[in-house]
Amino acid sequence: MSGHPKRTEPGRIGGANEDSREAIDVDELRPLLNLWFGQQPGSAEDLEQTVGRLLRFNRAAPAGTVDGDVEVLVVENQGVWLWGRTTDGRYVERENEPGLSWRETGESTEEFWLHHAAFDAVSNMPASRSAQDFDGPTVRSIMAAVRPLPCRSWSWPGVGHSLFYRESTVVMICADANDFWVVASAPTEADLGWLDDLGLTWDESDTRRD
């Protein structure tokens, strides 16, 4: 997935309510990882190790990387964003600039690592569509066909970054003041048939033509 300008104005995705997100446990992660990355060996109990080795866009930080009371866990592809865990177990994120404060994501361990796995999947799966300026009604038509992943919103790669899924498809929606950046990816073109049936124009990328 190509880089995208960081959004500077917050937006709200109509219908996406973080307070109603589904709970997830470790046993539910395995089928999702298998859908996105192929059959995974062993147990999903060590989520940090399991997801860390799957990352291809962002990368796991070297063990022992710390910033004050935060252990840095994941580094963005070009080093512009960081994710970590505080000494009391809270998951946090921030832009990788000196002196900036960490922002708490509000995610559990399972949600945090599912979020990283899903973002990597939407960034790397071979069948993909993306558009930069969808309006609210268009986004609502997509959201009516998918389910929210049980993850909190991140501030990167765009304000209001939220993730959804439908079977093996992962959909990322980033909200701006009046428009939305949408990326949808799946293992095969056939897996995106439900999305193609909506008749949308993907102006940023479309693997059917690219």
Backbone as ProteinMPNN parsed JSONL, in Angstrom:
{"seq_chain_A": "MSGHPKRTEPGRIGGANEDSREAIDVDELRPLLNLWFGQQPGSAEDLEQTVGRLLRFNRAAPAGTVDGDVEVLVVENQGVWLWGRTTDGRYVERENEPGLSWRETGESTEEFWLHHAAFDAVSNMPASRSAQDFDGPTVRSIMAAVRPLPCRSWSWPGVGHSLFYRESTVVMICADANDFWVVASAPTEADLGWLDDLGLTWDESDTRRD", "coords_chain_A": {"N_chain_A": [[0.857, -1.192, 0.0], [0.594, 2.147, -0.89], [1.997, 5.19, 0.525], [0.056, 7.596, 2.379], [-1.154, 10.902, 2.76], [-1.077, 12.216, 6.046], [-4.049, 12.697, 7.812], [-5.418, 15.777, 8.998], [-7.646, 16.845, 10.153], [-10.103, 15.923, 12.458], [-12.566, 13.323, 12.039], [-15.773, 11.68, 12.007], [-16.95, 8.44, 11.606], [-19.97, 7.698, 10.375], [-22.154, 5.631, 12.118], [-20.233, 3.916, 13.12], [-19.479, 2.779, 16.122], [-17.444, 2.821, 18.763], [-17.953, 2.004, 21.35], [-19.652, -0.11, 21.099], [-18.211, -2.203, 20.134], [-17.197, -5.564, 19.446], [-16.237, -8.019, 21.844], [-13.178, -9.872, 21.921], [-11.373, -12.928, 22.064], [-8.355, -14.875, 22.553], [-8.691, -17.336, 21.239], [-10.345, -16.705, 19.13], [-8.752, -15.299, 17.404], [-7.094, -16.938, 15.831], [-8.56, -18.1, 13.508], [-8.937, -15.716, 12.005], [-6.308, -14.833, 11.489], [-5.463, -16.996, 9.953], [-7.114, -16.701, 7.693], [-6.152, -14.303, 6.609], [-3.34, -14.542, 6.401], [-2.715, -17.107, 5.663], [-2.498, -20.592, 6.662], [-1.595, -20.833, 10.036], [0.979, -22.017, 12.14], [0.937, -23.769, 15.321], [0.134, -22.224, 18.533], [-1.941, -19.363, 19.21], [-1.464, -17.98, 21.482], [0.771, -16.467, 22.385], [0.611, -13.538, 21.478], [2.092, -11.259, 20.777], [4.492, -12.293, 19.724], [3.464, -13.968, 17.702], [1.97, -12.244, 15.932], [3.913, -10.31, 15.5], [5.88, -11.57, 13.916], [4.513, -11.831, 11.558], [4.226, -9.348, 10.444], [4.581, -7.178, 7.68], [4.372, -4.682, 6.499], [4.425, -2.487, 8.52], [6.815, -2.878, 11.249], [8.086, -5.086, 13.767], [9.488, -3.706, 16.706], [12.942, -3.725, 17.744], [13.747, -5.953, 20.406], [13.563, -4.734, 23.725], [13.541, -2.01, 23.175], [12.982, 1.166, 24.378], [11.135, 4.042, 25.509], [11.227, 6.281, 27.779], [8.824, 5.408, 30.093], [7.705, 3.62, 28.386], [7.593, 0.693, 26.494], [8.629, 0.238, 23.289], [6.893, -1.289, 20.713], [6.06, -1.655, 18.026], [7.037, -0.33, 14.878], [6.355, 2.067, 12.42], [6.365, 1.675, 8.833], [8.114, 3.574, 7.54], [9.203, 4.677, 9.727], [7.777, 6.771, 10.91], [5.794, 6.59, 12.823], [4.928, 5.275, 16.034], [4.17, 2.49, 18.188], [3.391, 1.288, 21.438], [3.801, -0.107, 24.782], [2.923, 0.727, 28.049], [4.493, 0.679, 31.317], [2.53, -0.132, 33.075], [0.873, -1.61, 31.494], [-0.778, -0.412, 29.521], [-1.713, 0.26, 26.152], [-0.23, 2.302, 23.675], [0.257, 5.062, 21.341], [2.135, 7.172, 19.093], [3.318, 9.928, 17.082], [6.552, 9.741, 15.634], [8.377, 11.793, 16.768], [10.642, 13.856, 18.577], [9.837, 14.552, 21.973], [7.055, 14.463, 21.803], [3.87, 13.54, 23.157], [2.62, 10.363, 24.293], [-0.312, 8.699, 23.11], [-3.057, 7.064, 24.461], [-4.397, 4.025, 23.255], [-6.545, 2.569, 24.177], [-6.988, -0.109, 23.853], [-7.252, -3.654, 24.483], [-4.845, -6.332, 25.047], [-5.386, -8.379, 23.149], [-6.96, -6.967, 21.288], [-5.182, -4.967, 20.44], [-3.092, -6.4, 19.121], [-4.57, -7.774, 17.19], [-5.426, -5.576, 15.735], [-2.994, -4.666, 14.616], [-2.382, -6.909, 13.037], [-4.578, -6.926, 11.257], [-4.268, -4.433, 10.011], [-1.855, -4.86, 8.675], [-2.693, -6.887, 6.964], [-4.647, -5.548, 5.338], [-2.959, -3.851, 4.059], [-1.334, -5.46, 2.517], [-2.521, -7.734, 1.288], [-3.203, -9.459, -1.803], [-5.385, -8.771, -3.564], [-6.958, -5.732, -4.066], [-8.565, -2.567, -3.396], [-8.75, 0.991, -3.497], [-9.675, 4.295, -2.51], [-9.662, 7.855, -2.326], [-11.456, 9.938, -1.715], [-14.167, 9.354, -0.909], [-17.628, 9.97, -0.286], [-19.98, 10.485, 2.48], [-22.483, 8.939, 2.118], [-21.565, 6.944, 0.328], [-19.612, 5.64, 1.853], [-21.225, 4.704, 3.92], [-22.717, 2.812, 2.521], [-20.823, 0.85, 2.096], [-20.184, 0.197, 4.743], [-22.562, -0.943, 5.556], [-22.352, -3.472, 4.645], [-20.379, -4.805, 5.986], [-18.628, -5.845, 9.021], [-17.607, -4.31, 12.101], [-14.239, -4.563, 13.165], [-13.064, -5.605, 16.384], [-11.499, -3.317, 17.479], [-9.906, -0.333, 18.65], [-10.002, 3.101, 17.435], [-7.244, 4.411, 15.604], [-4.737, 7.039, 15.318], [-3.185, 7.046, 13.108], [-2.936, 5.54, 9.849], [-4.457, 7.764, 9.264], [-6.658, 10.23, 10.602], [-9.311, 9.054, 12.624], [-9.033, 6.452, 11.845], [-10.324, 3.32, 11.232], [-11.23, -0.169, 11.351], [-12.74, -2.823, 9.495], [-14.468, -5.893, 8.615], [-15.282, -8.574, 6.323], [-15.827, -11.791, 5.998], [-12.966, -12.93, 4.476], [-12.119, -10.423, 3.755], [-10.624, -7.282, 4.536], [-11.375, -4.029, 5.547], [-10.344, -0.717, 5.601], [-11.135, 2.415, 6.922], [-10.627, 5.824, 6.87], [-11.446, 8.833, 8.32], [-12.111, 12.152, 7.272], [-12.839, 15.67, 7.487], [-14.975, 16.029, 5.636], [-14.831, 13.931, 3.844], [-13.686, 10.589, 2.954], [-11.045, 8.238, 3.222], [-10.656, 5.132, 1.826], [-9.663, 1.765, 2.002], [-9.697, -1.482, 0.79], [-9.001, -4.906, 1.072], [-8.192, -8.288, 0.098], [-7.609, -11.884, -0.036], [-8.071, -12.896, -2.68], [-9.319, -11.805, -5.934], [-11.939, -12.643, -6.302], [-12.875, -12.698, -3.706], [-13.511, -10.077, -3.244], [-15.805, -9.643, -4.596], [-18.35, -8.957, -3.551], [-17.949, -6.309, -2.884], [-17.308, -5.149, -5.339], [-19.75, -5.388, -6.547], [-21.09, -3.188, -5.64], [-20.542, -1.174, -7.376], [-18.627, 0.944, -7.305], [-16.245, 3.63, -7.861], [-12.827, 3.352, -7.876], [-10.398, 5.427, -7.24], [-7.767, 5.615, -6.418], [-6.335, 3.134, -6.312], [-6.63, -0.079, -7.908], [-6.578, -3.4, -8.139], [-7.566, -4.901, -10.207], [-7.013, -3.543, -12.477], [-4.509, -2.396, -12.152]], "CA_chain_A": [[0.0, 0.0, 0.0], [1.379, 3.361, -0.951], [1.771, 6.103, 1.63], [-1.078, 8.514, 2.232], [-0.963, 12.048, 3.654], [-1.738, 12.117, 7.344], [-5.181, 13.608, 7.941], [-5.198, 16.733, 10.068], [-8.906, 17.224, 10.773], [-10.806, 14.738, 12.896], [-13.864, 13.034, 11.458], [-16.478, 10.563, 12.637], [-17.551, 7.56, 10.633], [-21.346, 7.479, 10.784], [-22.534, 4.255, 12.367], [-19.158, 3.169, 13.757], [-19.508, 3.118, 17.533], [-16.429, 2.022, 19.439], [-18.476, 1.442, 22.583], [-20.396, -1.322, 20.801], [-17.32, -3.174, 19.512], [-17.299, -6.903, 19.976], [-15.089, -8.535, 22.573], [-12.499, -10.959, 21.228], [-10.381, -13.612, 22.873], [-7.252, -15.442, 21.781], [-9.159, -18.431, 20.391], [-10.982, -16.152, 17.945], [-7.753, -14.699, 16.535], [-6.499, -17.9, 14.91], [-9.214, -18.142, 12.195], [-8.699, -14.484, 11.259], [-4.931, -14.861, 10.991], [-5.4, -17.991, 8.882], [-7.741, -16.122, 6.506], [-5.357, -13.21, 6.05], [-1.922, -14.848, 6.2], [-2.526, -18.527, 5.434], [-2.519, -21.42, 7.864], [-0.541, -20.502, 10.987], [1.302, -23.137, 13.015], [1.022, -23.597, 16.773], [-0.88, -21.531, 19.308], [-1.967, -17.902, 19.094], [-1.464, -17.406, 22.825], [1.778, -15.421, 22.447], [0.176, -12.683, 20.383], [3.173, -10.367, 20.365], [5.398, -13.052, 18.868], [2.749, -14.467, 16.531], [1.681, -11.163, 15.0], [5.154, -9.627, 15.175], [6.593, -12.22, 12.807], [3.706, -11.728, 10.349], [4.197, -7.974, 9.934], [5.358, -6.929, 6.472], [4.36, -3.247, 6.219], [5.123, -2.024, 9.719], [7.754, -3.903, 11.714], [8.275, -5.206, 15.207], [10.678, -3.004, 17.205], [13.904, -4.613, 18.403], [13.451, -6.212, 21.819], [14.22, -3.843, 24.674], [13.464, -0.606, 22.774], [12.149, 1.873, 25.347], [11.041, 5.497, 25.484], [10.714, 6.579, 29.11], [8.175, 4.246, 30.7], [7.015, 2.891, 27.322], [8.324, -0.256, 25.659], [8.206, 0.383, 21.901], [6.602, -2.627, 20.196], [5.918, -1.659, 16.567], [7.501, 0.883, 14.211], [5.77, 2.235, 11.09], [7.214, 1.31, 7.706], [9.151, 4.572, 7.31], [9.658, 5.184, 11.013], [7.118, 8.021, 11.304], [4.823, 6.368, 13.889], [5.331, 4.245, 16.988], [3.189, 1.926, 19.104], [4.098, 0.672, 22.549], [3.067, -0.523, 25.983], [3.464, 1.343, 29.252], [4.877, -0.284, 32.361], [1.319, -0.657, 33.716], [0.136, -2.44, 30.552], [-1.632, 0.311, 28.576], [-1.154, 0.361, 24.802], [-0.146, 3.716, 23.322], [0.794, 5.386, 20.015], [2.488, 8.579, 18.878], [4.21, 10.25, 15.974], [7.945, 9.544, 16.041], [9.075, 13.069, 16.853], [11.074, 14.072, 19.96], [9.057, 15.363, 22.892], [5.604, 14.306, 21.673], [3.262, 12.668, 24.166], [1.969, 9.143, 23.857], [-1.771, 8.666, 23.187], [-3.538, 5.721, 24.789], [-5.332, 3.498, 22.264], [-7.704, 1.994, 24.844], [-7.164, -1.488, 23.414], [-6.72, -4.779, 25.235], [-3.753, -7.001, 24.333], [-5.93, -9.058, 21.981], [-7.386, -5.968, 20.313], [-3.995, -4.279, 19.928], [-2.382, -7.223, 18.145], [-5.49, -7.978, 16.079], [-5.38, -4.344, 14.952], [-1.77, -4.685, 13.804], [-2.513, -7.958, 12.021], [-5.55, -6.501, 10.257], [-3.694, -3.363, 9.206], [-0.884, -5.452, 7.762], [-3.446, -7.602, 5.934], [-5.252, -4.621, 4.38], [-1.854, -3.213, 3.344], [-0.517, -6.389, 1.737], [-3.192, -8.807, 0.564], [-2.987, -9.193, -3.236], [-6.528, -8.127, -4.219], [-7.136, -4.501, -3.299], [-9.198, -1.377, -3.956], [-8.629, 2.148, -2.607], [-10.163, 5.589, -3.007], [-9.273, 8.884, -1.366], [-12.436, 10.985, -1.436], [-15.549, 8.888, -0.866], [-18.506, 10.758, 0.57], [-20.631, 9.75, 3.55], [-23.382, 7.892, 1.652], [-20.799, 5.84, -0.244], [-19.008, 4.898, 2.953], [-22.289, 3.985, 4.629], [-23.095, 1.641, 1.729], [-19.796, -0.161, 2.378], [-20.3, -0.227, 6.139], [-23.753, -1.781, 5.704], [-22.033, -4.825, 4.191], [-19.24, -5.33, 6.739], [-18.718, -5.795, 10.478], [-16.416, -3.662, 12.678], [-13.304, -5.351, 13.964], [-13.077, -5.125, 17.774], [-10.286, -2.533, 17.732], [-10.137, 1.101, 18.781], [-9.517, 3.946, 16.358], [-5.89, 4.944, 15.7], [-4.501, 8.343, 14.697], [-2.375, 6.799, 11.906], [-2.388, 6.519, 8.91], [-5.342, 8.895, 9.1], [-7.543, 10.462, 11.744], [-10.515, 8.254, 12.532], [-8.704, 5.141, 11.265], [-11.106, 2.218, 11.78], [-11.124, -1.387, 10.546], [-13.942, -3.64, 9.359], [-14.18, -7.124, 7.875], [-16.337, -9.433, 5.798], [-15.113, -13.031, 5.7], [-11.516, -12.707, 4.411], [-11.838, -9.042, 3.366], [-10.417, -6.253, 5.549], [-11.646, -2.683, 5.037], [-9.889, 0.392, 6.447], [-11.764, 3.697, 6.624], [-10.087, 6.97, 7.599], [-12.391, 9.928, 8.151], [-11.69, 13.544, 7.291], [-13.983, 16.517, 7.811], [-16.096, 15.829, 4.721], [-14.641, 12.8, 2.955], [-13.127, 9.392, 3.574], [-10.083, 7.393, 2.511], [-11.071, 3.746, 2.03], [-8.848, 0.702, 1.415], [-10.25, -2.812, 1.017], [-8.095, -5.916, 0.529], [-8.582, -9.669, 0.334], [-6.656, -12.814, -0.657], [-8.318, -13.069, -4.112], [-10.269, -10.877, -6.522], [-13.285, -13.159, -6.065], [-13.278, -12.342, -2.348], [-13.993, -8.692, -3.269], [-16.967, -9.562, -5.466], [-19.437, -8.236, -2.877], [-17.626, -4.884, -2.945], [-17.412, -4.737, -6.738], [-21.173, -5.304, -6.883], [-21.592, -1.864, -5.273], [-20.345, -0.295, -8.523], [-17.889, 2.144, -6.899], [-15.05, 3.998, -8.62], [-11.649, 3.354, -6.995], [-9.529, 6.347, -7.955], [-6.371, 5.548, -5.964], [-5.758, 1.889, -6.815], [-7.572, -1.167, -8.154], [-5.722, -4.465, -8.677], [-8.132, -5.43, -11.442], [-6.438, -2.808, -13.621], [-3.136, -1.942, -11.871]], "C_chain_A": [[0.885, 1.229, 0.0], [1.068, 4.257, 0.231], [0.617, 7.034, 1.341], [-0.865, 9.663, 3.177], [-1.714, 11.864, 4.959], [-2.85, 13.146, 7.431], [-4.962, 14.531, 9.146], [-6.477, 17.168, 10.758], [-9.652, 15.975, 11.213], [-12.148, 14.582, 12.208], [-14.49, 11.875, 12.194], [-17.128, 9.738, 11.55], [-18.956, 7.243, 11.107], [-21.647, 6.006, 10.958], [-21.462, 3.433, 13.035], [-19.056, 3.609, 15.209], [-18.538, 2.228, 18.288], [-16.967, 1.386, 20.706], [-19.243, 0.143, 22.352], [-19.521, -2.396, 20.157], [-17.429, -4.517, 20.211], [-16.056, -7.25, 20.789], [-14.466, -9.663, 21.767], [-11.541, -11.622, 22.199], [-9.385, -14.3, 21.953], [-7.74, -16.518, 20.815], [-9.804, -17.926, 19.106], [-9.978, -15.537, 16.965], [-7.249, -15.659, 15.475], [-7.215, -17.957, 13.559], [-8.976, -16.884, 11.363], [-7.288, -14.452, 10.689], [-4.79, -15.856, 9.85], [-6.007, -17.46, 7.592], [-6.813, -15.12, 5.82], [-3.941, -13.613, 5.657], [-1.657, -16.306, 5.827], [-2.456, -19.275, 6.748], [-1.317, -21.144, 8.754], [-0.285, -21.68, 11.924], [1.158, -22.776, 14.486], [-0.116, -22.794, 17.348], [-0.792, -20.032, 19.099], [-1.817, -17.233, 20.452], [-0.423, -16.317, 22.99], [1.525, -14.468, 21.28], [1.291, -11.781, 19.874], [4.116, -11.077, 19.408], [4.709, -13.494, 17.579], [2.52, -13.376, 15.5], [2.965, -10.457, 14.575], [5.876, -10.249, 13.995], [5.809, -12.156, 11.496], [3.787, -10.352, 9.692], [5.119, -7.813, 8.73], [5.397, -5.451, 6.109], [5.04, -2.519, 7.371], [6.023, -3.146, 10.211], [7.808, -3.917, 13.23], [9.544, -4.469, 15.611], [11.652, -4.01, 17.796], [13.58, -4.764, 19.886], [14.224, -5.25, 22.707], [14.225, -2.382, 24.266], [12.498, 0.129, 23.699], [12.197, 3.377, 25.096], [10.414, 5.917, 26.805], [10.122, 5.332, 29.729], [7.399, 3.42, 29.677], [7.987, 1.953, 26.612], [7.775, -0.138, 24.24], [8.069, -1.011, 21.289], [6.589, -2.702, 18.675], [6.338, -0.298, 16.02], [6.89, 0.921, 12.811], [6.819, 2.032, 10.01], [8.377, 2.269, 7.474], [9.604, 5.245, 8.601], [8.931, 6.405, 11.518], [6.156, 7.842, 12.474], [5.278, 5.208, 14.755], [4.125, 3.767, 17.789], [3.933, 1.223, 20.229], [3.171, 0.311, 23.696], [3.743, 0.097, 27.198], [3.787, 0.272, 30.288], [3.671, -0.843, 33.097], [0.369, -1.324, 32.715], [-0.794, -1.737, 29.593], [-0.937, 0.424, 27.219], [-1.296, 1.797, 24.295], [0.435, 3.867, 21.919], [1.227, 6.842, 20.005], [3.298, 8.718, 17.605], [5.648, 10.179, 16.48], [8.734, 10.843, 15.907], [9.437, 13.328, 18.311], [10.109, 14.942, 20.741], [7.557, 15.217, 22.777], [5.072, 13.306, 22.69], [2.667, 11.425, 23.512], [0.462, 9.276, 24.044], [-2.216, 7.236, 23.462], [-4.544, 5.259, 23.739], [-6.604, 2.965, 22.906], [-7.953, 0.542, 24.492], [-6.624, -2.484, 24.434], [-5.56, -5.385, 24.445], [-4.261, -7.66, 23.062], [-6.313, -8.068, 20.894], [-6.191, -5.278, 19.657], [-3.304, -5.111, 18.843], [-3.274, -7.613, 16.978], [-5.461, -6.766, 15.155], [-4.151, -4.325, 14.048], [-1.843, -5.741, 12.71], [-3.442, -7.518, 10.901], [-5.0, -5.377, 9.386], [-2.674, -3.92, 8.222], [-1.589, -6.189, 6.632], [-4.027, -6.65, 4.897], [-4.182, -3.909, 3.557], [-1.183, -4.141, 2.336], [-1.258, -7.477, 0.979], [-3.288, -8.463, -0.925], [-4.144, -8.548, -3.981], [-6.901, -6.888, -3.413], [-7.833, -3.428, -4.112], [-8.927, -0.226, -2.991], [-9.106, 3.412, -3.31], [-9.932, 6.63, -1.927], [-10.413, 9.807, -0.936], [-13.874, 10.489, -1.521], [-16.374, 9.789, 0.054], [-19.216, 9.859, 1.582], [-21.575, 8.662, 3.07], [-22.658, 6.69, 1.049], [-20.185, 4.986, 0.858], [-20.07, 4.117, 3.726], [-22.748, 2.749, 3.858], [-22.087, 0.512, 1.921], [-19.986, -0.709, 3.783], [-21.52, -1.104, 6.38], [-23.464, -3.235, 5.354], [-20.908, -5.48, 4.979], [-19.519, -5.258, 8.244], [-17.474, -5.094, 11.025], [-15.531, -4.677, 13.375], [-13.262, -4.768, 15.375], [-11.772, -4.438, 18.148], [-10.696, -1.077, 17.906], [-9.589, 1.847, 17.574], [-8.088, 4.401, 16.645], [-5.82, 6.328, 15.044], [-3.665, 8.236, 13.425], [-2.924, 5.585, 11.2], [-3.316, 7.679, 8.584], [-6.22, 9.024, 10.325], [-8.823, 9.662, 11.551], [-10.297, 6.902, 11.909], [-9.481, 4.043, 11.984], [-11.069, 1.046, 10.812], [-12.398, -2.216, 10.625], [-13.579, -4.909, 8.605], [-15.461, -7.758, 7.358], [-15.648, -10.696, 5.287], [-13.613, -12.719, 5.627], [-11.143, -11.277, 4.04], [-11.629, -8.163, 4.588], [-10.622, -4.894, 4.888], [-11.16, -1.656, 6.052], [-10.577, 1.665, 5.985], [-11.139, 4.768, 7.509], [-10.959, 8.177, 7.282], [-11.699, 11.275, 8.173], [-12.94, 14.376, 7.574], [-15.186, 16.19, 6.939], [-15.94, 14.646, 3.783], [-13.887, 11.691, 3.676], [-12.125, 8.731, 2.63], [-10.433, 5.955, 2.85], [-10.116, 2.814, 1.301], [-9.504, -0.621, 1.773], [-9.34, -3.835, 0.347], [-8.552, -7.308, 0.93], [-7.573, -10.596, -0.347], [-6.836, -12.966, -2.167], [-9.305, -12.02, -4.606], [-11.708, -11.332, -6.262], [-13.794, -12.789, -4.681], [-13.831, -10.926, -2.262], [-15.222, -8.53, -4.161], [-18.118, -8.797, -4.861], [-19.221, -6.726, -2.951], [-17.764, -4.365, -4.369], [-18.87, -4.599, -7.16], [-21.788, -3.959, -6.499], [-21.371, -0.833, -6.374], [-19.59, 0.985, -8.227], [-16.68, 2.379, -7.807], [-13.877, 4.15, -7.66], [-10.552, 4.163, -7.663], [-8.071, 6.292, -7.527], [-5.691, 4.284, -6.464], [-6.861, 0.844, -6.962], [-6.776, -2.274, -8.831], [-6.327, -5.176, -9.879], [-7.516, -4.761, -12.662], [-4.966, -2.466, -13.42], [-2.142, -3.094, -12.05]], "O_chain_A": [[1.815, 1.337, 0.798], [0.024, 4.121, 0.869], [0.245, 7.235, 0.185], [-0.432, 9.443, 4.308], [-2.858, 11.408, 4.969], [-2.633, 14.327, 7.158], [-4.403, 14.128, 10.166], [-6.428, 17.787, 11.821], [-9.818, 15.051, 10.417], [-12.792, 15.564, 11.839], [-13.807, 11.161, 12.929], [-17.788, 10.282, 10.665], [-19.127, 6.588, 12.135], [-21.419, 5.214, 10.044], [-21.753, 2.326, 13.488], [-18.588, 4.714, 15.487], [-18.772, 1.029, 18.439], [-16.488, 0.326, 21.107], [-19.464, -0.623, 23.29], [-20.044, -3.403, 19.679], [-17.714, -4.595, 21.405], [-14.951, -6.821, 20.456], [-15.161, -10.339, 21.009], [-10.962, -10.958, 23.058], [-9.549, -14.309, 20.733], [-7.252, -16.602, 19.688], [-9.814, -18.634, 18.099], [-10.325, -15.282, 15.812], [-7.001, -15.253, 14.339], [-6.543, -17.87, 12.531], [-8.827, -16.972, 10.144], [-7.094, -14.084, 9.531], [-4.077, -15.593, 8.882], [-5.486, -17.729, 6.51], [-6.708, -15.1, 4.593], [-3.395, -13.087, 4.687], [-0.5, -16.704, 5.688], [-2.366, -18.671, 7.817], [-0.171, -21.206, 8.308], [-1.229, -22.275, 12.445], [1.249, -21.604, 14.852], [-1.188, -22.686, 16.752], [0.283, -19.49, 18.845], [-2.024, -16.024, 20.561], [-0.687, -15.325, 23.669], [2.151, -14.583, 20.226], [1.416, -11.564, 18.668], [4.497, -10.511, 18.383], [5.289, -13.408, 16.497], [2.837, -13.555, 14.325], [3.096, -10.051, 13.42], [6.427, -9.533, 13.158], [6.375, -12.4, 10.43], [3.454, -10.205, 8.516], [6.272, -8.244, 8.747], [6.352, -5.0, 5.477], [6.136, -1.986, 7.197], [6.002, -4.246, 9.658], [7.603, -2.897, 13.887], [10.568, -4.588, 14.939], [11.228, -5.05, 18.302], [13.181, -3.8, 20.539], [15.402, -4.984, 22.468], [14.854, -1.57, 24.944], [11.327, -0.241, 23.795], [13.164, 3.906, 24.549], [9.19, 5.91, 26.936], [10.805, 4.32, 29.881], [6.541, 2.617, 30.044], [9.065, 2.365, 26.184], [6.592, -0.386, 24.01], [9.001, -1.814, 21.336], [7.047, -3.686, 18.094], [6.042, 0.743, 16.606], [6.906, -0.083, 12.098], [8.014, 2.198, 10.25], [9.503, 1.831, 7.236], [10.302, 6.258, 8.571], [9.397, 7.038, 12.464], [5.734, 8.833, 13.07], [5.929, 4.278, 14.279], [3.187, 4.524, 18.04], [4.987, 0.629, 20.003], [1.948, 0.408, 23.599], [4.96, 0.011, 27.365], [3.401, -0.888, 30.146], [3.761, -1.919, 33.689], [-0.793, -1.576, 33.033], [-1.551, -2.41, 28.894], [0.27, 0.654, 27.145], [-2.341, 2.427, 24.463], [1.025, 2.934, 21.374], [0.751, 7.649, 20.804], [3.887, 7.755, 17.114], [5.923, 10.522, 17.63], [9.622, 10.977, 15.065], [8.63, 13.053, 19.2], [9.62, 15.951, 20.233], [6.832, 15.798, 23.585], [5.752, 12.34, 23.039], [2.27, 11.437, 22.347], [0.002, 9.886, 25.01], [-1.797, 6.307, 22.772], [-5.445, 6.013, 23.369], [-7.644, 2.912, 22.25], [-9.02, 0.009, 24.797], [-5.667, -2.199, 25.154], [-5.318, -4.996, 23.303], [-3.643, -7.524, 22.006], [-6.03, -8.292, 19.717], [-6.197, -5.036, 18.45], [-2.971, -4.594, 17.776], [-2.775, -7.77, 15.863], [-5.47, -6.912, 13.932], [-4.249, -4.007, 12.862], [-1.415, -5.499, 11.581], [-3.134, -7.713, 9.725], [-5.227, -5.355, 8.177], [-2.631, -3.5, 7.066], [-1.153, -6.136, 5.482], [-3.917, -6.907, 3.699], [-4.471, -3.413, 2.468], [-0.533, -3.672, 1.401], [-0.671, -8.098, 0.093], [-3.44, -7.292, -1.274], [-3.908, -7.833, -4.955], [-7.137, -6.981, -2.208], [-7.719, -3.373, -5.336], [-8.879, -0.445, -1.78], [-8.962, 3.572, -4.522], [-9.999, 6.318, -0.738], [-10.327, 10.41, 0.134], [-14.714, 11.138, -2.144], [-15.867, 10.303, 1.051], [-19.075, 8.637, 1.55], [-21.489, 7.539, 3.566], [-23.083, 5.55, 1.235], [-20.233, 3.757, 0.801], [-19.825, 2.983, 4.138], [-23.126, 1.747, 4.465], [-22.463, -0.66, 1.909], [-19.954, -1.921, 3.997], [-21.525, -1.919, 7.302], [-24.229, -4.129, 5.715], [-20.521, -6.606, 4.669], [-20.518, -4.684, 8.676], [-16.387, -5.264, 10.471], [-16.019, -5.55, 14.093], [-13.409, -3.558, 15.543], [-11.033, -4.905, 19.015], [-11.715, -0.644, 17.37], [-8.813, 1.301, 16.79], [-7.754, 4.737, 17.781], [-6.725, 6.729, 14.313], [-3.459, 9.235, 12.736], [-3.355, 4.65, 11.875], [-3.001, 8.497, 7.719], [-6.494, 8.038, 11.009], [-9.359, 9.598, 10.445], [-11.254, 6.254, 11.484], [-9.324, 3.851, 13.19], [-10.9, 1.23, 9.606], [-13.044, -2.303, 11.669], [-12.501, -4.996, 8.018], [-16.556, -7.521, 7.868], [-14.966, -10.667, 4.263], [-13.038, -12.283, 6.624], [-9.958, -10.946, 4.013], [-12.365, -8.277, 5.569], [-10.106, -4.641, 3.8], [-11.522, -1.718, 7.226], [-10.6, 1.964, 4.791], [-11.12, 4.645, 8.733], [-11.182, 8.503, 6.116], [-10.811, 11.515, 8.99], [-13.995, 13.816, 7.873], [-16.303, 16.084, 7.445], [-16.843, 14.378, 2.991], [-13.503, 11.827, 4.838], [-12.326, 8.674, 1.416], [-10.501, 5.59, 4.024], [-9.792, 3.032, 0.134], [-9.832, -0.856, 2.936], [-8.948, -3.66, -0.807], [-9.208, -7.493, 1.956], [-6.764, -10.136, -1.153], [-5.848, -13.149, -2.878], [-10.035, -11.419, -3.818], [-12.59, -10.507, -6.028], [-14.993, -12.587, -4.49], [-14.544, -10.599, -1.313], [-15.635, -7.407, -4.451], [-18.805, -8.059, -5.567], [-20.176, -5.958, -3.066], [-18.278, -3.267, -4.586], [-19.192, -3.79, -8.03], [-22.874, -3.617, -6.968], [-21.938, 0.259, -6.325], [-19.876, 2.018, -8.833], [-16.164, 1.454, -8.434], [-13.919, 4.971, -6.744], [-9.854, 3.663, -8.545], [-7.215, 6.864, -8.202], [-4.579, 4.352, -6.988], [-7.87, 0.868, -6.258], [-6.343, -2.114, -9.972], [-5.649, -5.987, -10.511], [-7.496, -5.336, -13.75], [-4.242, -2.266, -14.395], [-0.94, -2.908, -11.858]]}, "name": "protein", "num_of_chains": 1, "seq": "MSGHPKRTEPGRIGGANEDSREAIDVDELRPLLNLWFGQQPGSAEDLEQTVGRLLRFNRAAPAGTVDGDVEVLVVENQGVWLWGRTTDGRYVERENEPGLSWRETGESTEEFWLHHAAFDAVSNMPASRSAQDFDGPTVRSIMAAVRPLPCRSWSWPGVGHSLFYRESTVVMICADANDFWVVASAPTEADLGWLDDLGLTWDESDTRRD"}
